[in-house]
Amino acid sequence: MSPKHLEDMYDAVIVGAGAAGLSAALGLLRSETVKEMKANGQEPKILVISKLQPLRSHTGSAEGGIAAALGNVEHDDWHWHYYDTVKGGDWLVDQDAAKLLAEYAPETVINLERQGVAFSRTADGHIAQRRFGGHTSEFGGEPVRRAAYAADRIGHQILHTLWQQCVANGIEFAEEWYVTDLVLNEEHTRVAGVVAFDTHTGKTHAVSAHNVLFGTGGAGRLFHTTSNSWDLTGDGMALALAAGLQLEDCEFVQFHPTGLAHTGILLSEASRAEGGVLRNADGEAFMEKYAPGHADLAARDVVSRSIMAEIDAGRGIADPKDPEGPKDCVWLDLTGIDPEHMEQTLPQVVETIRKYANIDPTRDYVPVKPTAHYTMGGIPVTTNGEVYRWQNGERRVVEGLYAAGECSCVSVHGANRLGGNSLLDACLFGTRSGSSIAARIAQAESSGEAEAADAALEETVETARAARQSELDMLLAGNADDAADDNPYQLMAELGSTMERAAAVRCDAQSLAAAIETIDNDLAPRAQALAAHDKAATFNQEITAIWEVRHLITLAQAVLAASDARHESRGSLKRTDFPDRDDEHFLAHSMTDAAHEVSWQPVHIVDMPPKKREY
């Protein structure tokens, strides 16, 4: 749907309609501040803009669970969850943020249940929980059942529930609108709004707002092999760079250990939590030697690197669909799981394997390889969701600008995210951001001076819209026949292959330099030269694809620059030329700008000094 009309100035515009964006909208509306405003006859003007119909948001693909120390199946403690999160992130986690994540996780999950999320149940009716990699009892002891789940479709349940609650609360959506610009004031200290392209009408719109929140998701399409849907092109992060902001820790990209052969489709960690075992070409269950005591349920970066170590040692297997191809996979053995139990607890995993690999997982081994899954870094934010710049050794907040979910970096994941913490991050910090926006709306001045400032901001957004419209006209008028064989989809494929060679699971200075040269001298110029083959602006997917590939290239350049600047191995970043963690020089967040300049922000250490990370 599209808004019947746009307001001159919105109190809040939320970009993205996954778990983070929808949680922010609900957190805003349900805050005591907004309730008081409504009681006094004041109705805040809120708009949610989504490049997709909201129920197609990538949150819906999350499978395994959402982490919370509920203790429904066995004793648990949020302090253990806090420790596991810090350790899992290889001590690059801001501990004040991780403490909030763990402490308020049970409340977050219970609130989701009360809103309608249909969790799987224990025999006595409580929310069921399963083991997930890196989650332990007693500060690194035995694995603990902490992931609350709904079979293997928890993301689907959460997304539909949050969307239904938003609809019930009358939230206005602009669906299939693509945000092309984040607009700040001339001093870059305050948000002014966004420019959005309505794919249905082909029109660009200036959307002015006192507050803007980005919940635009990750950037898995940077890599050829990815579990991410086609739309995860890093738009929010690229727009932040284009607006003169920074990205925090963007070099840390998590590869999930079990992507289905060369499709990249995710086979949930739940498959190993329920008893699945990774095996090499010799049939050996190899994870115990890499992570004694945790084996297949070690943290994801550990398992992914272990798989690559087996492949590098010549113990990999070829995808059965390409038996003469490279031996760059290992086996996932699910045959030890009772078939009836497998069908009940892993229905999506079973369906995916049967449909896309033509394999019966109850009888046969399944070929898997690590697949790009999650961006730990992103737009830097405070624990209230406020976007900031790191300048001269301090955080300088951009007034009215917020971010939440995978496009943001709060930083609760550090160098590696634990399974189950992403949905928790999106829902918990999305809600906190919404409450923070509500407080700012209530404090907004309504004086003539404020109205004059609004007029200036509206003019700034309109100027940005006019510039984007001019660029759109050039895309439509350009002669695509000059490069008839070039198109954004081809460029995305080449970028994915380039990034795969340079930075998938492991990298070094040589691989990074080669990728930077390819992107700077070949892919980036070609992306700028693209023009649309069809000259109609309406329903022209190639237009948004051109913007998307440009965003991916912008983001790839930042990721490679930050990876090159970090001369150590930590979490998901494995530098083969710097194989050890270096706390003396790099216990710090990288802050990368559009010029690829990298500065360093100290990690917030509260009560857990760094130590060796072992599983």
C-alpha positions in Angstrom: 0.0 0.0 0.0 1.0 3.6 -0.4 0.1 6.6 1.8 -2.9 8.5 0.5 -0.8 11.7 1.2 2.5 12.5 2.8 2.6 14.8 5.8 4.7 17.9 5.6 6.7 16.8 8.6 6.6 13.4 10.4 7.4 12.9 14.0 9.1 9.6 13.1 9.9 7.7 9.9 11.0 4.1 10.3 12.9 2.6 7.3 12.6 -1.2 7.3 9.8 -3.4 8.4 11.5 -6.5 9.9 11.7 -7.3 13.6 13.8 -4.1 14.4 11.6 -1.6 12.5 8.3 -3.1 13.7 9.5 -3.4 17.3 10.6 0.3 17.1 7.2 1.3 15.8 5.4 -0.6 18.6 7.9 0.5 21.2 7.2 4.1 20.2 3.4 3.8 20.2 3.2 1.8 23.5 5.5 4.1 25.4 4.0 5.9 28.4 5.0 9.2 26.7 2.9 8.5 23.6 0.0 7.2 25.7 -0.1 10.5 27.5 0.1 12.4 24.2 -2.8 10.5 22.9 -4.8 11.1 26.1 -4.3 14.8 25.5 -5.5 14.5 21.9 -2.1 14.6 20.3 -1.5 11.9 17.6 2.1 11.4 16.6 2.7 11.2 12.8 4.5 8.0 12.1 5.4 6.3 8.8 7.1 2.9 8.2 8.8 2.7 4.8 9.7 -0.8 3.5 11.3 -1.8 0.2 9.3 -5.0 0.5 5.8 -5.9 1.6 6.6 -6.3 5.4 5.8 -10.0 5.6 8.6 -10.6 3.1 11.2 -9.1 5.4 14.2 -11.3 6.1 13.3 -11.7 9.7 10.8 -14.3 8.5 13.7 -16.6 7.5 15.2 -16.9 11.0 14.9 -20.5 12.0 16.4 -21.8 15.2 15.5 -19.7 18.2 15.7 -16.5 20.2 18.0 -16.6 23.2 16.8 -15.9 26.7 17.7 -17.3 30.1 14.1 -18.3 30.9 15.2 -21.6 32.6 12.1 -23.4 31.4 13.9 -26.7 30.6 16.9 -26.5 32.9 18.3 -23.9 35.3 19.7 -20.8 33.7 20.9 -17.4 34.7 21.1 -14.2 32.6 24.6 -13.6 34.0 25.7 -16.7 32.2 24.1 -15.5 29.0 25.9 -12.1 29.4 29.2 -14.0 29.8 28.6 -16.2 26.8 27.8 -13.1 24.6 31.0 -11.3 25.6 33.1 -14.5 25.1 31.3 -15.4 21.9 32.1 -11.9 20.5 35.8 -12.5 21.3 35.8 -9.6 23.9 35.0 -7.0 21.2 31.6 -6.7 22.8 30.5 -3.5 24.6 29.7 -5.0 27.9 27.2 -2.4 29.0 25.1 -3.3 25.9 25.6 -7.0 26.4 24.4 -6.8 30.0 21.2 -5.1 28.8 20.7 -7.8 26.1 21.0 -10.7 28.6 19.1 -9.1 31.5 16.1 -8.1 29.5 16.0 -11.1 27.2 13.4 -13.0 29.3 11.1 -10.0 29.4 11.5 -9.6 25.6 10.6 -13.2 24.9 7.6 -13.2 27.3 6.3 -10.0 25.7 6.5 -11.6 22.3 4.5 -14.5 23.6 1.9 -12.2 25.1 1.6 -10.5 21.7 0.8 -13.8 20.0 4.1 -15.6 19.1 3.2 -19.3 19.0 6.3 -20.8 20.7 6.8 -24.6 20.8 5.9 -25.9 24.3 7.2 -28.2 27.0 5.0 -31.0 28.3 3.9 -28.7 31.1 3.0 -25.8 28.8 6.0 -23.5 29.1 8.0 -22.0 26.2 10.3 -24.8 24.9 14.0 -24.2 24.7 16.9 -25.9 22.9 20.7 -25.8 22.9 22.5 -23.4 20.6 26.2 -22.9 19.9 28.2 -21.0 22.5 25.4 -20.9 25.1 26.5 -22.4 28.4 25.8 -22.8 32.1 28.2 -21.7 34.9 30.2 -19.2 32.8 31.5 -21.5 30.1 30.5 -24.9 31.5 28.1 -27.4 29.9 25.8 -26.3 27.1 22.5 -25.1 28.3 19.0 -25.0 26.6 18.5 -21.2 26.2 17.0 -20.8 22.7 13.2 -20.4 22.7 11.9 -21.8 19.5 8.8 -22.4 17.3 9.9 -25.6 15.6 12.4 -24.1 13.1 10.3 -21.2 12.1 10.7 -18.7 14.9 11.4 -15.7 12.7 8.2 -16.3 10.7 6.2 -16.4 13.9 7.8 -13.2 15.3 7.5 -11.2 12.0 3.8 -12.1 11.5 3.0 -11.3 15.1 4.7 -7.9 15.1 3.2 -6.9 11.8 -0.3 -7.9 13.0 0.2 -5.8 16.1 1.3 -2.8 14.0 -1.7 -3.1 11.8 -4.0 -3.4 14.8 -2.4 -0.2 16.1 -3.1 1.7 12.9 0.5 2.2 11.8 0.8 3.6 8.3 3.1 1.7 5.8 4.6 2.8 2.6 5.3 -0.6 1.0 7.7 -1.2 -1.9 9.2 2.2 -1.5 12.9 2.3 -1.8 14.8 4.8 0.3 17.6 6.4 -1.8 19.0 9.1 0.5 19.4 9.8 4.2 19.3 13.6 4.5 21.0 15.5 7.3 21.1 19.2 7.9 24.0 21.2 6.5 26.1 20.8 9.7 25.5 17.0 9.6 24.4 17.2 13.2 20.6 16.6 12.9 18.4 14.4 10.7 16.1 16.1 8.2 14.4 13.1 6.6 14.8 10.7 3.7 14.2 10.6 0.0 12.1 7.6 -1.2 11.3 6.1 -4.6 7.8 4.6 -5.0 8.3 1.7 -7.3 4.6 1.6 -8.1 4.3 5.1 -9.5 7.9 5.8 -10.3 7.9 9.0 -8.3 10.5 10.2 -5.8 9.3 11.7 -2.6 10.8 14.1 0.0 9.9 12.7 3.4 10.7 15.2 6.1 10.9 13.9 9.7 12.0 15.0 13.2 13.2 11.5 13.8 14.4 8.7 11.4 15.2 5.1 12.4 17.0 2.7 10.1 16.1 -1.0 10.5 17.2 -2.0 7.0 18.9 -5.3 7.8 22.2 -6.8 6.7 24.3 -7.2 3.6 24.7 -10.9 2.8 24.6 -10.2 -0.9 28.2 -9.0 -0.6 29.1 -12.7 -1.0 28.2 -15.2 -3.7 27.3 -17.9 -1.1 24.9 -16.5 1.4 21.8 -17.5 3.4 20.4 -14.0 2.9 17.5 -13.2 0.7 18.1 -11.2 -2.6 17.0 -7.9 -1.0 19.7 -7.7 1.7 22.0 -5.3 -0.1 23.3 -3.2 2.8 21.2 -0.1 1.9 21.0 1.5 5.3 24.7 1.1 6.0 25.6 2.4 2.5 23.3 5.4 2.9 24.9 6.2 6.3 28.3 6.3 4.6 27.0 8.5 1.8 25.6 10.9 4.4 29.0 11.3 5.9 28.6 8.9 8.8 30.8 5.9 9.8 30.4 2.2 10.1 31.6 0.3 13.2 33.3 -3.0 13.0 32.1 -3.7 9.4 35.0 -6.1 8.8 33.2 -8.8 10.9 30.9 -10.8 8.7 29.6 -14.1 10.2 29.6 -17.2 8.0 27.0 -19.7 9.2 28.6 -23.2 9.2 25.8 -25.1 7.5 24.7 -23.6 4.3 23.2 -26.2 1.9 26.0 -27.1 -0.5 26.3 -24.4 -3.1 22.9 -22.9 -2.7 23.9 -21.1 0.5 20.4 -21.8 1.9 20.5 -22.0 5.7 20.2 -25.3 7.5 19.5 -24.0 11.0 21.8 -24.5 13.9 18.8 -26.3 15.4 19.7 -29.2 13.3 22.9 -29.7 15.3 21.2 -28.8 18.5 18.8 -31.7 17.9 21.7 -34.1 17.3 23.2 -33.4 13.9 26.9 -34.1 13.5 29.4 -32.7 11.0 31.6 -35.3 9.3 34.6 -35.0 6.9 35.2 -37.1 3.8 36.5 -40.0 6.0 33.3 -40.0 8.0 35.1 -38.6 11.1 33.0 -36.4 13.4 35.8 -33.8 13.5 34.4 -31.0 15.7 35.4 -32.6 19.0 39.1 -32.1 18.2 38.6 -28.4 17.5 36.2 -27.6 20.4 36.4 -30.4 23.0 33.2 -30.6 25.1 31.2 -28.4 22.8 32.0 -30.0 19.4 29.3 -29.2 16.9 27.7 -26.6 19.2 30.8 -24.4 19.5 30.3 -20.8 18.4 29.7 -20.3 14.7 33.0 -18.7 13.8 34.8 -21.6 15.4 32.7 -24.2 13.5 33.1 -22.4 10.2 36.9 -22.2 10.5 37.0 -25.8 11.5 35.1 -26.8 8.4 37.5 -24.8 6.3 40.5 -26.4 8.1 39.2 -29.8 7.1 38.6 -28.7 3.5 42.1 -27.2 3.3 43.6 -30.5 4.7 42.0 -32.4 1.8 39.2 -33.9 3.8 36.4 -32.0 2.1 33.7 -33.6 -0.2 32.2 -32.4 -3.5 28.6 -31.4 -3.8 26.9 -34.6 -5.0 25.1 -32.5 -7.6 28.6 -31.6 -9.0 30.7 -34.7 -8.3 33.6 -33.5 -10.4 33.5 -30.1 -8.8 35.7 -28.7 -6.0 35.8 -30.6 -2.7 34.7 -27.6 -0.7 31.9 -29.1 1.5 31.6 -31.4 4.4 28.8 -33.7 5.5 26.0 -32.9 8.0 24.8 -36.2 9.4 21.2 -36.1 10.7 20.6 -39.8 10.5 21.0 -40.2 14.3 17.9 -38.1 14.9 14.6 -40.1 15.2 12.7 -39.4 11.9 9.5 -38.5 13.6 11.2 -36.1 16.0 13.1 -34.6 13.0 9.9 -34.0 11.1 8.4 -32.4 14.2 11.2 -30.1 15.4 13.0 -29.4 12.0 10.3 -29.3 9.4 11.8 -26.4 7.4 15.3 -28.0 7.4 13.9 -31.3 6.2 11.8 -29.6 3.5 14.8 -27.5 2.3 17.0 -30.6 2.0 14.5 -32.7 0.2 13.5 -29.8 -2.2 16.9 -28.4 -3.1 19.2 -31.3 -2.7 17.0 -34.3 -3.5 18.2 -36.0 -0.3 16.4 -37.7 2.4 18.1 -36.5 5.6 16.7 -39.4 7.7 18.9 -41.8 5.6 21.6 -39.8 3.8 24.3 -37.3 4.7 23.8 -33.7 3.6 26.5 -31.6 1.9 27.1 -28.2 3.6 29.6 -25.4 3.5 29.9 -22.0 5.4 27.5 -19.3 4.0 27.6 -15.6 4.6 24.9 -15.0 7.2 25.2 -11.9 9.4 26.9 -8.5 9.6 28.1 -8.0 13.2 29.1 -4.4 12.4 27.0 -1.5 11.2 25.8 2.0 11.9 27.2 2.9 15.4 24.5 3.5 18.0 24.1 4.0 21.7 22.1 1.6 23.8 19.1 3.9 23.2 19.5 3.5 19.5 21.0 7.0 18.8 23.3 7.1 15.8 26.6 8.8 16.6 30.0 9.8 15.0 33.2 8.9 16.7 35.2 12.2 16.6 38.2 13.4 18.7 37.8 10.5 21.1 34.1 11.0 21.9 30.6 10.0 20.6 28.8 12.8 19.0 25.1 12.0 18.5 23.3 12.9 15.4 20.0 14.5 16.7 16.9 12.5 15.7 18.7 9.7 13.9 18.4 6.1 15.2 19.2 2.6 14.0 18.4 -0.9 15.2 18.8 -4.5 14.2 21.4 -5.9 11.8 22.2 -2.6 10.1 23.3 -1.2 13.4 26.1 -1.9 15.8 25.4 -1.4 19.5 27.8 -3.6 19.9 26.4 -6.7 21.5 27.9 -9.1 19.0 31.4 -7.9 18.9 33.5 -10.0 16.5 31.1 -12.9 16.3 27.4 -13.3 17.1 26.0 -16.2 19.1 23.0 -18.0 17.6 19.7 -16.7 18.9 21.0 -13.3 19.8 20.1 -11.6 16.5 16.3 -11.8 16.9 16.8 -10.7 20.5 18.9 -7.8 19.5 16.4 -6.6 16.9 13.4 -6.9 19.2 15.0 -5.6 22.4 17.0 -2.7 21.0 14.3 -1.9 18.4 11.8 -1.5 21.3 14.3 0.6 23.2 14.9 2.8 20.2 11.2 3.3 19.8 10.8 4.4 23.4 13.8 6.8 23.0 12.1 8.4 19.9 8.9 8.7 21.9 10.7 10.7 24.6 12.3 12.9 22.0 8.9 13.6 20.3 7.4 14.6 23.6 10.2 17.0 24.3 10.0 18.6 20.8 9.4 22.3 20.9 6.4 23.8 19.1 7.6 27.4 19.1 7.8 29.6 16.0 11.6 29.1 16.0 11.1 25.4 15.8 8.7 25.8 12.9 11.3 27.9 11.1 13.8 25.2 11.6 11.4 22.7 10.2 11.0 24.8 7.1 14.7 24.8 6.6 14.9 21.0 7.1 12.0 20.5 4.6 13.9 22.5 2.0 17.0 20.4 2.5 15.1 17.2 1.9 13.4 18.7 -1.2 16.8 19.7 -2.5 18.0 16.1 -2.1 14.8 14.8 -3.7 15.4 17.0 -6.8 18.9 15.8 -7.1 17.8 12.2 -6.9 15.1 12.8 -9.5 17.6 14.3 -11.8 19.8 11.2 -11.4 16.8 9.0 -12.0 16.0 10.8 -15.2 19.6 10.2 -16.4 19.3 6.5 -15.6 16.2 6.3 -17.7 17.6 8.5 -20.5 21.0 6.8 -20.7 21.9 4.5 -23.5 22.1 1.0 -22.0 23.0 -0.4 -25.4 26.5 1.1 -25.0 27.0 -1.7 -22.5 24.3 -4.1 -23.5 26.0 -7.0 -21.8 26.4 -5.2 -18.5 23.7 -4.9 -15.9 23.4 -4.7 -12.1 22.7 -8.4 -11.7 25.9 -9.4 -13.5 27.8 -6.9 -11.4 26.3 -8.3 -8.2 27.4 -11.8 -9.3 30.9 -10.6 -10.0 31.1 -8.6 -6.7 29.9 -11.7 -4.8 32.6 -13.9 -6.4 35.3 -11.2 -5.8 34.4 -10.9 -2.1 34.2 -14.7 -1.8 37.8 -15.1 -3.0 39.0 -12.2 -0.8 37.2 -12.5 2.5 35.1 -15.6 2.9 35.9 -17.1 6.4 39.6 -16.2 6.0 41.7 -13.5 4.3 45.2 -11.9 4.1 46.7 -8.7 2.8 47.1 -10.1 -0.7 43.5 -11.3 -1.1 42.2 -8.0 0.3 44.4 -5.9 -2.0 43.3 -7.9 -5.1 39.6 -7.4 -4.3 40.1 -3.7 -3.6 41.8 -3.3 -7.0 39.1 -5.2 -8.8 36.3 -3.2 -7.2 38.0 0.2 -7.6 39.2 -0.2 -11.2 36.5 -2.4 -12.7 33.3 -2.9 -10.8 32.8 0.6 -9.3 33.2 2.4 -12.6 30.9 0.0 -14.4 28.3 0.4 -11.7 28.4 4.2 -12.2 28.0 3.8 -15.9 24.9 1.6 -15.7 21.7 2.8 -17.3 18.2 1.3 -17.4 17.2 -0.8 -20.4 13.5 -0.1 -20.0 12.7 3.6 -20.0 9.6 3.4 -17.8 10.0 4.4 -14.1 7.0 2.4 -12.9 7.6 -1.2 -11.7 11.2 -1.0 -13.1 13.2 -3.4 -10.9 16.4 -2.6 -12.8 16.4 0.9 -11.3 16.4 -0.3 -7.7 18.9 -3.0 -8.7 21.3 -0.3 -10.0 21.1 1.5 -6.7 21.5 -1.7 -4.8 24.7 -2.8 -6.5 26.1 0.7 -6.0 25.3 0.4 -2.3 26.9 -3.1 -2.2 30.1 -1.8 -3.8 30.2 1.2 -1.4 29.9 -1.2 1.5 32.4 -3.8 0.1 35.0 -1.0 -0.1 34.4 -0.2 3.6 34.5 -3.8 4.6 37.8 -4.5 2.8 39.4 -1.3 4.2 38.4 -2.2 7.8 39.6 -5.8 7.3 42.9 -4.5 5.9 43.4 -2.1 8.8 42.9 -4.8 11.5 46.2 -6.7 11.8 44.9 -9.5 13.9 42.5 -12.5 13.9 39.4 -12.1 16.1 36.0 -13.7 16.0 34.8 -14.1 12.4 37.8 -12.2 11.0 40.6 -14.7 10.3 43.7 -13.0 9.0 46.1 -15.8 7.9 48.9 -13.3 7.9 48.1 -12.2 11.4 46.8 -15.4 13.0 46.7 -14.3 16.6 44.4 -11.9 18.6 46.2 -8.7 19.5 44.5 -7.0 22.5 47.3 -4.6 22.9 46.7 -2.9 19.6 43.2 -4.0 18.5 40.9 -4.3 21.5 39.0 -1.5 19.8 36.1 -0.9 17.4 37.0 0.1 13.9 35.2 3.2 12.7 35.3 3.4 8.9 34.1 6.4 6.8 33.3 6.8 3.1 36.9 7.8 2.4 37.9 4.5 3.9 39.7 6.2 6.7 39.7 3.9 9.8 39.9 5.3 13.4 39.6 3.3 16.6 37.1 3.5 19.5 37.9 1.6 22.8 35.7 -1.3 23.8 33.5 -0.8 26.8 34.9 -3.2 29.4 32.7 -3.3 32.5 33.4 -6.4 34.6 34.9 -9.1 32.2 38.5 -8.4 31.4 39.6 -10.1 28.1 41.0 -13.6 28.3 41.8 -16.4 25.9 38.7 -17.6 24.1 38.4 -21.4 24.2 35.6 -23.9 23.6 
